[in-house]
Amino acid sequence: MPKILELEQHVADLIAAGEVVQRPASVVKELLENSIDAGAGIITVEISSGGMTYIRVTDDGCGIAADEAKTAFLRHATSKLRDADGLAAIGTLGFRGEALAAIAAVSRIELMTREHGANEGIALTLEAGEVVNMSPVGCPEGTTIIVRDLFFNTPARQKFMKSDRAEASSISSVVLRCALSRPDISIRFIKDGKTEYHTPGDSKVESCIYSLLGRDIESGFIRAEASDETVSVSGYVSSPASARGNRSYQFFFVNGRVIRSVLLQSALEQAYKNNLPSGRFPSCVLFITIKPGDVDVNVHPAKTEIKFVSEKQVFDGVYYAAFGAINKEREKIAGMNGNEAEGRQLTVTDIIEPVGTQGTGGKAHEYKDGNAADETFKAMRVDDFRIARVTEPSVVYKSSKSPQLSQKFATPDNSMYDYSEFTGFMPSVPPYRVIGEALNVYIIVEYNDSVWFIDKHAAHERIHFDALKNNSFESMSEALITPVICRPGHEGAALLLENSGFLDKLGFTVESFGEDTIAVRHIPAEIDIGDTESVLSEICDLLKHGGVAESSKTDSILKSIACKAAIKAGRSSGVRELESLTAKVMSGEVSLCPHGRPVLFEITKSALDKGFGRL
């Protein structure tokens, strides 16, 4: 058996460097975090050749004392940790004291630093971890560190590096994330002599997002906030309409640290579960603040993965921050749609000029509004009711998508009629035309220069889902003359009975009917009796899964009920049903089914003309 020997220090340093410094982006991350920990307000990162030959990080932080400069490059030398107790509540980005030693072991380094208030600075040159030169130098307060020829002494590592472009892209991503994490710091990134981006450092998250991600991304974000006694979440999430085809714009920061977290990603995406189609993902820039003692950052050499003492609280914080933001956005849009239709309110004094009388009895009398000469009203007596309508509306709408008029008007008194007043919605011709339905699935609508197809099942399903949710999850139930007997098995029956209170809210009343059987006495009014067992089976499956927010479970159950209650594809619909569904979709009230699929599809006239060779 080979003898056990202690490794030479140089070899041990190279092994340690391999854990911390995997590529040029690793170097930039560690140096950037050091600058942030040093209290810098301005940081500049400059690279050449993908960072393999040249990396320079300059900051205006506190600097390093001249007599401590050499110590900074020793393994486990740090100013950020003093004893074991400090590991329980780490408040800095760095703390292990490995970064500078690991970087120095596989590169050539130049350091210039001056402590705040010092008359002069110190310059150090190191090669493969060894100091080869040290002398006083005149330099600005703060620190500049240059890393050259990365992995020059470990050629085996170089063959694992990607192209300069790929490595530069990885560095750009690291700098961008660090810059997003600290809107209060102005960070500039220069690649091969050209400034890629520069944040203002004005402490405004939206300014940082605009500078780094661009106007299109920033304009699609909405404010998100949630907090309790242990976790605070703030930042921005994307509106459902601004969802993307991947997760590349999801940024999470815990106590200012850039992290990767499947837990937080899952919490975010569950909040969008009813609002995004499959294959679309939300974006976010979210800052999670938690007590340092409630999070363990010492679980990964690169410090990009962490553990939470209470995963559920953190999950709920992110979930409800995003969920609340989405709901506020929907309420805002709904409010705007409700105010879009801008008609003129008419009163008795508006109608002053009769324009003619045509006979008596059930015949019509016409009157002109003296203040709006293009609007003509007809009033006729039909038994004991008076009907009024606009025959030539000249009302201008802000949006033709929701042409609703709530108006008040009256007909003047004359020998034929008693003076009366009518208050209500004035009928108006919608700006679209319902042509019919195709394949007993799709409603066909002509609107502007397009033909629109509405998935009637998906639209109806959304209407039911929203109605169920707006009723605080309490569904109207129907009593069954003969109970439905379901056999979900021992575990399933026990689970459903344990959650009987929750099922009551949904409209189900269940009771035991044997060890593995339940009797259902009431069901939601929205579903058919034949769907009872399948809906309860889905509910049972959802109740079995932990780690999901209660509101998310409820949403999934309500989706199942709404789906069963909706018009089934393949069933022919009457004209009124088609027109009712169309009105809700074309008004913008319904845009996605509860599962996130679109309910509306457009084919423009130009596309049709092109297909028929008319262009």
TORVEX-634684 format. One record per residue (C-alpha): residue in three letters; x, y, z. Coordinates in steps of 0.001 Angstrom, whole numbers, padded with zeros to 6 digits, always signed. Last residue first. Layout:
<pts>
ALAXYZ/...
</pts>
This chain:
<pts>
LEU-051018+040323-053372/ARG-054082+038244-054275/GLY-052211+034945-054340/PHE-054835+033158-052244/GLY-052464+032620-049337/LYS-051161+036178-049653/ASP-054679+037570-049508/LEU-055364+035465-046409/ALA-052206+036733-044725/SER-053076+040326-045730/LYS-056546+039858-044265/THR-055018+038908-040944/ILE-055474+035544-039269/GLU-055839+035913-035499/PHE-056031+033352-032682/LEU-057804+033811-029365/VAL-058101+031542-026321/PRO-054385+031419-025539/ARG-053155+028567-023327/GLY-052163+029393-019747/HIS-053770+026448-017949/PRO-056597+028672-016681/CYS-057375+029646-020312/LEU-055814+032863-021539/SER-057259+036147-022842/VAL-060610+036693-021126/GLU-061755+040163-020022/GLY-060081+041700-023075/SER-063357+043042-024468/MET-063011+040715-027470/VAL-062943+037672-025169/LYS-065929+038610-023017/ALA-068033+039698-026012/THR-067148+036533-027943/LEU-068357+034285-025118/SER-071722+036065-024979/GLU-072084+036109-028777/LEU-071428+032377-029078/GLU-073860+031544-026284/ARG-076522+033797-027784/VAL-076111+032197-031213/GLY-076457+028653-029925/SER-073560+026262-029433/SER-072754+022918-031082/ARG-070867+020462-028919/GLY-067526+019262-030316/ALA-065418+020931-027652/LYS-067217+020744-024333/ILE-068598+023930-022871/ALA-066971+024467-019499/ALA-068036+022884-016216/LYS-065494+020042-016316/CYS-062685+022480-017096/ALA-063839+024876-014379/ILE-063807+022086-011795/SER-060299+021006-012805/LYS-059090+024599-012833/LEU-060598+025083-009376/ILE-058523+022162-008129/SER-055321+023592-009593/ASP-056094+027014-008152/THR-056716+025515-004716/LYS-053369+023754-004788/SER-051665+027013-005815/SER-053435+028877-003009/GLU-052188+026270-000527/ALA-048577+026765-001664/VAL-046942+023570-002910/GLY-044183+021761-001046/GLY-046348+018701-000402/HIS-048130+016517-002936/LYS-050835+014163-001668/LEU-053488+016887-001687/LEU-052970+017346-005422/ASP-053554+013660-006148/CYS-056733+013654-004034/ILE-058075+016692-005863/GLU-057488+014945-009196/SER-059372+011870-007957/LEU-062161+014069-006624/VAL-062559+015582-010101/SER-062620+012147-011769/GLU-065147+010782-009263/THR-067608+013643-009649/ASP-067507+013987-013441/GLY-070681+011932-014015/ILE-072655+014216-011689/ASP-072008+017097-014032/ILE-069996+020042-012759/GLU-070781+023708-012044/ALA-073253+023134-009218/PRO-070422+021792-007094/ILE-071242+018360-005623/HIS-073190+017316-002528/ARG-073723+013912-000867/VAL-070508+012131-001968/ALA-070084+008726-000294/ILE-066540+007561+000380/THR-064802+004215-000024/ASP-061516+002627+001103/GLU-062394+001773+004675/GLY-066170+001968+004219/PHE-068672+004632+003300/SER-067029+007626+005004/GLU-068550+011006+004305/VAL-068184+013659+001620/THR-069810+017017+000949/PHE-068352+018720-002114/GLY-068980+022394-002988/LEU-065416+023676-003113/LYS-065680+025171+000341/ASP-066986+021852+001614/LEU-063921+020157+000129/PHE-061685+022270+002384/GLY-063681+021208+005416/SER-063576+017573+004284/ASN-059778+017632+004175/GLU-059228+014693+006541/LEU-062044+012866+004711/LEU-060280+013341+001381/LEU-056966+012108+002778/ALA-058494+009057+004458/ALA-060280+008087+001250/GLY-057102+008523-000788/GLU-054955+006460+001562/HIS-057422+003567+001741/GLY-058397+003589-001923/PRO-060131+006287-004011/ARG-063386+004309-004184/CYS-066217+006717-004962/ILE-069959+006259-004279/VAL-072136+009080-005627/PRO-075028+009792-003292/THR-078629+009354-004524/ILE-080842+012420-004281/LEU-077743+014581-004708/ALA-077633+018013-003096/GLU-076204+020764-005299/SER-073363+023037-004290/MET-072544+026685-004931/SER-068777+027093-004781/GLU-066741+028839-002121/PHE-063261+029595-003511/SER-063513+033243-002473/ASN-066291+033833-005041/ASN-063798+035659-007237/LYS-061895+032406-007629/LEU-064950+030453-008806/ALA-065943+033215-011231/ASP-062387+033406-012568/PHE-062345+029650-013200/HIS-065794+029662-014818/ILE-064806+032449-017226/ARG-061492+030738-017930/GLU-063241+027458-018824/HIS-065640+029323-021104/ALA-062721+030808-023023/ALA-060889+027468-023284/HIS-064058+025639-024402/LYS-064944+028375-026917/ASP-061533+028453-028589/ILE-061930+031792-030369/PHE-060847+032258-033987/TRP-060329+035760-035349/VAL-060564+036909-038972/SER-058704+040116-039577/ASP-058993+043530-041211/ASN-061062+045109-038430/TYR-062893+042278-036667/GLU-064602+039263-038200/VAL-065242+036516-035650/ILE-065282+032731-036024/ILE-066021+030743-032847/TYR-063957+027563-032682/VAL-064906+024099-031422/ASN-068106+022897-033108/LEU-065910+022255-036190/ALA-066211+025933-037057/GLU-068477+028466-035396/GLY-070500+031440-036604/ILE-069826+034783-038250/VAL-069738+036902-035104/ARG-069166+040453-036302/TYR-066855+042975-034627/PRO-067116+046663-033702/PRO-070112+045955-031462/VAL-073378+047807-032343/SER-074653+049707-029360/PRO-077353+049095-026770/MET-077608+051861-024149/PHE-076987+050359-020761/GLY-079447+051562-018132/THR-081695+054403-016994/PHE-085027+055272-018605/GLU-087119+058283-017532/SER-090814+059019-017923/TYR-093220+061816-018858/ASP-096545+060231-019860/TYR-096968+059588-023512/MET-099274+060597-026390/SER-099891+064245-025695/ASN-096218+064964-025184/ASP-093506+064651-022496/PRO-089921+064420-023570/THR-088107+061081-023816/ALA-085381+060370-021299/PHE-081668+059534-021088/LYS-079072+057969-018837/GLN-076017+056296-020281/SER-073698+053373-019589/LEU-072038+052771-022925/GLN-069866+049713-023598/PRO-067705+049531-026718/SER-064922+047291-025371/LYS-062464+046584-028167/SER-063173+049845-030019/SER-060864+051666-027661/LYS-060984+055333-026755/TYR-064489+055395-028080/VAL-066157+058182-030070/VAL-069957+058259-029927/SER-071688+059024-033205/PRO-074532+056574-032779/GLU-077148+056695-035501/THR-080200+054721-034327/VAL-079600+054906-030596/ARG-082272+053059-028626/ALA-085274+053584-026350/ILE-087973+051124-025333/ARG-090947+052167-023145/PHE-092945+049420-021504/ASP-096620+049263-020583/ASP-097853+047733-023885/VAL-095144+048644-026369/ARG-094788+052392-026519/MET-092080+053685-028791/ALA-089077+055941-028403/LYS-086522+056527-031128/PHE-083401+058551-030600/THR-081264+060388-033109/GLU-077627+061327-032478/ASP-076030+063413-035244/ALA-077337+066694-033800/ALA-075449+066335-030545/ASN-076399+069273-028349/GLY-079975+069562-029686/ASP-080558+065852-029205/LYS-083111+065000-031858/TYR-086425+063298-031229/GLU-088249+060647-033243/HIS-091718+059244-032445/ALA-092440+055645-033349/LYS-095809+053999-033878/GLY-097304+051786-031174/GLY-100212+054111-030585/THR-100118+057220-032750/GLY-098891+058479-036109/GLN-095386+059511-037058/THR-094288+062604-035196/GLY-091232+064587-036177/VAL-087951+066131-035247/PRO-088593+066912-031557/GLU-085895+069296-030242/ILE-084955+069421-026588/ILE-083247+066206-025564/ASP-080253+067378-023518/THR-082442+068677-020686/VAL-083617+065166-019843/THR-080070+063931-019392/LEU-077414+062472-021697/GLN-074113+060987-020596/ARG-071552+061085-023425/GLY-069757+057825-024125/GLU-066219+056915-023159/ALA-065681+053206-023310/GLU-062169+052703-021983/ASN-063102+053010-018328/GLY-063843+049344-017734/ASN-060849+048377-019824/MET-058611+050527-017624/GLY-060017+048957-014487/ALA-059517+045475-015892/ILE-055933+046378-016781/LYS-055290+047614-013239/GLU-056963+044587-011724/ARG-054828+042309-013903/GLU-051666+044147-012877/LYS-052605+043952-009224/ASN-053209+040215-009605/ILE-049834+039668-011263/ALA-048021+041638-008557/GLY-049776+039705-005789/PHE-048791+036370-007307/ALA-045175+037485-007714/ALA-044808+038640-004095/TYR-046965+035726-002938/TYR-044740+033090-004511/VAL-041452+034739-003495/GLY-042460+034984+000161/ASP-044150+031581+000136/PHE-040974+029849-001025/VAL-038918+031727+001586/GLN-041324+030726+004336/LYS-041471+027139+003086/GLU-037680+026781+002870/SER-037233+027570+006555/VAL-033578+027199+007600/PHE-032540+028065+004064/LYS-029656+026525+002158/ILE-027359+028238-000346/GLU-025908+027773-003806/THR-023734+030333-005597/LYS-020976+030392-002937/ALA-018323+029314-005485/PRO-017033+026604-003143/HIS-020612+025519-002301/VAL-022381+024915+001026/ASN-021201+027849+003156/VAL-024066+030202+002324/ASP-026318+028900+005098/VAL-029432+031027+005647/ASP-031466+031749+008766/GLY-028520+033219+010711/PRO-028127+036010+008169/LYS-031752+037070+008803/ILE-033570+037199+005473/THR-033826+039664+002610/ILE-034868+038326-000773/PHE-034267+040647-003716/LEU-036081+039738-006921/VAL-035263+040658-010514/CYS-037739+038592-012483/SER-038661+036952-015760/PRO-041596+034614-016302/PHE-041449+031536-018509/ARG-043262+030345-021620/GLY-043115+026722-022826/SER-046663+025885-021772/PRO-048956+028876-021780/LEU-048733+031448-018998/ASN-051395+032868-016678/ASN-052740+030073-014527/LYS-049347+028815-013327/TYR-047780+032262-012985/ALA-047358+032069-009197/GLN-046110+028502-009634/GLU-043292+029883-011784/LEU-041935+032142-009065/ALA-042045+029507-006326/SER-040353+026953-008592/GLN-037521+029345-009425/LEU-037122+030137-005727/LEU-036783+026457-004823/VAL-034582+025634-007819/SER-032137+028207-006505/ARG-029124+029819-008152/ILE-027675+032700-006182/VAL-026291+036225-006487/ARG-025767+037550-002955/GLY-027321+040828-001820/ASN-029038+039280+001190/VAL-030477+036682-001187/PHE-030504+037757-004824/PHE-032566+036048-007522/PHE-032423+036832-011245/GLN-034685+035144-013809/TYR-033955+036541-017266/SER-032412+033372-018738/ARG-035460+031279-017869/ASN-036532+030507-021433/GLY-039211+031293-024054/ARG-040163+034607-022534/ALA-043154+036085-020714/SER-043966+039750-021369/ALA-047756+039343-021574/PRO-047744+037644-018171/SER-046198+040808-016659/SER-042582+040316-015675/VAL-041476+040397-012061/TYR-039806+043238-010185/GLY-038167+043816-006828/SER-039021+043055-003244/VAL-039141+040056-000926/SER-038866+040225+002873/VAL-038588+037128+005036/THR-038711+036637+008827/GLU-041521+038779+010274/ASP-043467+038856+007033/SER-042903+040407+003648/ALA-044197+040684+000105/GLU-043380+042969-002828/ALA-043503+042894-006618/ARG-043424+045854-009034/ILE-044177+045100-012675/PHE-041690+044430-015464/GLY-042468+044559-019199/SER-041033+048057-019661/GLU-037699+046922-018191/ILE-037367+044032-020639/ASP-038036+046199-023695/ARG-035904+049072-022390/GLY-032719+047091-021966/LEU-031388+044404-019655/LEU-028381+046134-018115/SER-029101+049862-018186/TYR-032897+049509-017898/ILE-032620+046971-015077/CYS-030217+049243-013183/SER-032481+052248-013607/GLU-035454+050145-012415/VAL-033541+049050-009308/LYS-032879+052647-008281/SER-029841+053025-006005/ASP-028385+055752-008274/GLY-025377+053609-009244/PRO-025657+054679-012887/THR-024958+051267-014451/HIS-022504+050964-017348/TYR-022683+048452-020150/GLU-020537+046888-022873/THR-017827+049541-022878/LYS-015375+048716-025689/GLY-011621+048179-025249/ASP-011677+044401-025630/LYS-014593+044125-023207/ILE-015300+046931-020740/PHE-017872+046505-017947/ARG-018813+049497-015799/ILE-020411+049234-012361/SER-021949+052149-010451/ILE-022953+050819-007030/ASP-026330+051538-005397/PRO-028138+049232-007835/ARG-026282+046332-006188/SER-027574+042869-007156/LEU-028138+043939-010747/ALA-024435+044833-011066/CYS-023397+041449-009677/ARG-025707+039730-012127/LEU-024401+041766-015069/VAL-020781+041158-014063/VAL-021333+037390-014003/SER-023215+037383-017318/SER-020495+039442-018998/ILE-017898+037004-017689/SER-019770+034091-019280/SER-020032+035996-022557/ALA-016300+036698-022456/GLU-015640+032972-022010/ALA-017867+032142-024977/ARG-016256+034783-027199/ASP-012748+033742-026205/SER-013593+030167-027191/LYS-014076+027557-024477/MET-011603+026520-021777/PHE-011114+022830-021063/LYS-007799+022767-022937/GLN-006499+025453-020611/ARG-006812+023288-017527/ALA-004176+020811-018720/PRO-001869+023796-019320/THR-001591+024405-015553/ASN+001215+026955-015202/PHE-000273+029563-017570/PHE-003707+028886-016061/LEU-004688+032584-016415/ASP-002155+034639-018293/ARG-002738+037980-016572/VAL-004792+039114-013565/ILE-004749+042831-012802/ILE-005912+044191-009437/THR-006728+047829-008724/THR-007702+048836-005213/GLY-009043+051921-003449/GLU-007562+055353-002881/PRO-005832+056545-006027/CYS-002225+055557-006741/GLY+001341+056604-005859/VAL+003385+053496-005283/PRO+005402+051809-002538/SER+007181+048582-003515/MET+006746+044806-003692/ASN+008131+042438-006314/VAL+008270+038680-006941/VAL+005563+037571-004486/GLU+004852+033865-005102/GLY+001349+032605-005895/ALA+002125+031392-009409/GLU+003628+034804-010156/LEU+002986+037798-007925/THR+003595+041548-008325/LEU+002664+043900-005506/ALA+002244+047682-005419/ILE+001573+049630-002234/GLY-000170+052958-001710/GLU+000817+056376-000502/ASN-000245+059033+001991/ALA-002917+056822+003598/GLY-006342+058313+004381/HIS-008299+055526+002701/GLU-006002+052568+002089/ARG-004092+052548-001139/THR-003906+049556-003482/MET-002023+048445-006570/LEU-001900+044710-007319/GLU-000347+042922-010309/ILE-000998+039212-010691/ARG+000382+036401-012849/SER-001843+033334-012869/VAL-002670+029903-011440/ALA-001714+030191-007740/ALA-002648+033886-007618/ILE-006310+033084-008325/ALA-006461+030493-005526/ALA-004710+032753-003007/LEU-006935+035694-003898/ALA-010125+033633-003559/GLU-009410+031443-000544/GLY-010109+033727+002429/ARG-013336+031918+003194/PHE-015511+034979+003899/GLY-016656+036612+000676/LEU-020110+038054+000005/THR-020380+039580+003478/GLY-022998+039246+006227/ILE-022282+035709+007412/ALA-024353+034768+010454/ALA-023507+031280+011737/LEU-020020+031358+010208/GLY-019141+034308+012458/ASP-019386+032096+015528/ALA-016468+030052+014221/ASP-014109+033008+014591/ARG-012874+036227+012963/LEU-014388+036431+009504/LYS-014367+039226+006947/SER-010769+040462+007027/THR-009519+037287+005380/ALA-006466+034986+005151/HIS-007531+031406+004553/ARG-004768+030857+002001/LEU-002236+033687+001806/PHE-002739+036387-000824/ALA-004150+039012+001586/THR-001091+038551+003815/LYS+001115+040208+001194/ALA-001047+043370+001195/GLU-001361+043567+004981/ASP+001575+045905+005720/ALA+000483+048353+003033/ALA-003112+048531+004332/ILE-005652+047391+001759/GLY-008175+049669+000047/CYS-011462+050999+001469/GLY-013277+050894-001859/ASP-012780+053039-004961/ASP-012628+050055-007282/THR-010635+048695-010217/VAL-010862+045180-011670/ARG-008536+044197-014540/ILE-008585+040876-016369/TYR-006108+040047-019143/THR-004840+036961-020963/MET-007589+034419-020371/GLY-010283+037025-019749/GLY-012132+036324-023004/SER-009248+037749-025000/SER-009270+041039-023105/ILE-011096+042090-019951/GLU-012045+045250-018026/VAL-014177+045519-014894/THR-014738+048975-013398/ILE-016211+049523-009940/ILE-017635+052706-008391/GLY-019234+052952-004932/ALA-016843+050475-003300/GLY-017521+049311+000256/ALA-014682+046754+000421/ASP-017271+043956+000358/ILE-018308+045165-003105/SER-014697+045149-004285/ASN-014149+041648-002900/GLU-017337+040482-004623/LEU-016053+041836-007930/LEU-012731+040041-007471/GLU-014427+036712-006762/LYS-016837+037021-009683/VAL-014127+038115-012106/VAL-011948+035129-011230/SER-014829+032680-011630/ALA-015652+034227-015021/PRO-012094+033439-016139/ARG-012696+029692-015637/GLN-012815+027102-012840/VAL-011181+029180-010148/VAL-012602+028122-006765/GLU-012322+024324-006837/GLY-009324+024189-009188/ALA-007550+026780-007070/ALA-007728+024430-004100/ILE-006032+021698-006151/LEU-003389+024175-007354/ASP-002786+025364-003790/ALA-002338+021772-002576/VAL+000200+021183-005338/HIS+002174+024291-004326/GLN+001988+023395-000633/GLU+003503+019954-001226/LEU+001090+017168-000396/GLU+001343+015394+002967/LEU+002290+011756+002573/ILE+000361+008504+003079/LYS+002547+005599+001994/PRO+001442+003437-000924/MET+000000+000000+000000/
</pts>
